[in-house]
Amino acid sequence: MKRLVLLFLWGLSSNLKAQTTVATVQEALALARRSNPELVNARQNLVVQEQQKTAVRAALLPQARLYGNLDYNYALPVQLVPAEFLGGRPGEFQTLRFGLPWFLTATGEATIPVVNRPARADIAITNKNLHILDIQNLVLQDEVSTQTARVYHATLLTRAAIDITRRNLSAADTLTQIAKARLDKGQIEPLEYNRIRSVQLTTADVLYQNQLSYERNLNQLKLLLGLAPADSLILMENLANRPIEGLAGIQALTAAERPQITLRQAQVELAKMQIERERLTRWPTVSGYIRYSQQAQRNQFNFFNVDQRWFTIGVAGLQFNLPLYSGGLRNSNIARARLQLRLDEAELAYERNQQQLDNDDVRNTYNQAVQSLDLNRQNYELNAQNVQIALVKYRSGLFAYDQYLNVFNESLTAQNRFLYNLSNVFINQTILQIRNGK
């Protein structure tokens, strides 16, 4: 029994942990920026790319290594010398062999760069690339925030549409009941009843479609917020109660404030740095080195005999390296970097225009939606009253069905306009707030 109770409590605690409650769109945006999988992976990738700094700086730091060579000279060089120099008879020659077949060399070497301008340029380029990754994360965060704002409001609006459709279905059910009673009494034709029944079925189907859209939007929102599909997500907000922020409360936006513009500007700067880096490859490099070796020469493979001598070799110096010709590679790299700069500059100009048009479109859409929303709200409320009045009149026999249907269709149009403008107001208001850093 205790085990069952513990299992029940554990399951209950697991369900509680899997439930997320979001009260406002700002909470949804904060959760998306913190837990969205794409943003989490982007931040982790930036941590990984930070290691590139160490790799590039290594080119300007001292390097040390140990290595060894084991050589077997299977054909040693020989030289003929007059035999009389070695005590032989004049006119004869003696063969001399130079060296021993087995050589073992153990070496320790250290190098340090003294002058290496391309390597220093690589450090600046790496820092710029990391800065670009930072800006790309801001661009991604802006895109995720905008998408979250759209999906969040779409979820709330489909939920509101469900409530409205349920009220429509309730009215259709009432109308169907009235029509059925009249049909049974012979007061209406079957055609009129079938038309009323068709509206009821259509309204029920719209309700199911709205419920499906709501589930899809909710699941998409869970994905953006970094939640599992099985997790519970509860949205507490009611859009009808949210205040509308006036245009005066939202600062004017300029294209230069957008992270997409900042990204393009950084890419232009990177292209200029690449050109300068390729030019620096014409400069010489200077590095210092020190090398110490121990070498053994044997006629037989017996290097483990400590009684035989090892010879010491030590050297220190500077190495000067001046590139003269690289097969046209250097000129090709410079030309490619210049073409990339022109492309980046063209993309920057295009991005400026695109972002300015997007900002203007968001503000204009928001302005129009705010101006229309109050009218749409009043029209929606009036039509909701008209449907109730028409239903009463139809029940009392003062309205024909076609008269009621006209009022009902007008109400549907008013509902759709109201929901559409309500969506535009709050989606674009939130996007403007995101772009103002709120």
Phi, psi and omega in degrees: 000315179299322180295321179295320179296317179297319178296321179296316180295322179296316178295322178295317179295324179295319179295321179295321180293331183274003181260128180239130179247128180241122185268326183221168178293330178294323175295320178296319179294318179296320179293321179295318180294332182273324193238355180302129184303321180295318179291322178298315180294324179294319178294322178293322178297324178295322177297320179295316182291340177300334180293345178296333178300315180297319182296321182284321179295336181299333180292343180253005180252157178300146178238141179223146179205159173240137177207162181220152178234135172241115184243141172238113180271093183285345176223097182278148179291145179235160181217136175269129178232153178301135185292334182295336176291338182251018179090010181269185181277147179298147179090349178257160181237147180244138179272128177244136177255133182256129177089174178242154186290329186253126178232131174233124182234127174246127189229139168244133187223141176226136178231151177217127179288137178255312177228118178206081184293321177300324180293323176293324176294326178297326178295316179296322179294320178297317177298322178293320177298319177294323176296321177296321176298321176301315181291322177299324176294323177293321177297314179297320178297321178296317180293318179294319179297316180296316179295321178297318179299317181294313183290323179301312181288326176298322178295314179296322182288323175292328175294319176294323178296326177297316179298316180295317181294326176296320177294321177297319180293324178297317177294321178294323177297316179298317180297322180294320178297317178297314181296324180294319178295321179290324178296318179296331179271356180079018182276339178229162178279154175303330180299317180294318178297319181296324178294318178294318178296324179296318177297320178299314181293320179296318179296320177297321179294320177299321178299315179296321179294319178296322178295320177296317179297322179297315179296320179296314179297320180295319179293322177295322178294321176301317180298318180293328182274001179078024178260155176281153179302330181280348180290154178265129178237121181245123177260118186273342191282146171244117186299331181296338182262357182277133179289150178264124180278130181290163180296331180293337181277354181244123184292153176292138183260146172240154183298330183294341182278350184281138179296335177296324177290316179300322179296314180296322178296318179295325178291325175296316179298321179296319179297321177296320178294326178294320178298314180297322180296318179294326176293325181292343178293347175285342182281148177287160174241146180231133177220146176262153181212155173219136185223134178229128183228149169243128185232137176239139177238125184228146173280333176234162179281086180218052183290346180276001177279104185286349181283342180269152190286150167245143183254141184257136176230126178225138182210146175218147182181189178241144176245125179253127183231115179241110179288127180255313182215130182240024179073022181084003182294319183296315179296324178294319179295321178294317179297320179295320179294323178293318177297322178295323178297316178298320179295316180296322178294320178294319179293326177295315179297319179294319181295322178301312180295318182296315181291325177294318177296322179294316177299316179297320181295318180297314181293318180294319178296318179295317180299313181294319182294320179297317181294327183271340190295317182296320177296318179294324179294314179297319179296320179297315181293320178297318181291326175298320176293321180298322178297317178296318178295316180296325179294319178297317180293322178293322180296323182273358177087007180277340180243137168282164184297322181298325177294316177297318182297323178297317178295319180296318179294322175297323178294320178298318178298317179295321178298313182296319179295318180298312180296321180297313180289324176300319178297313181298320181300305189280329176295310182288328174297316180293320179297318177296321177295320177299316184286342173267004177078021181267000000 
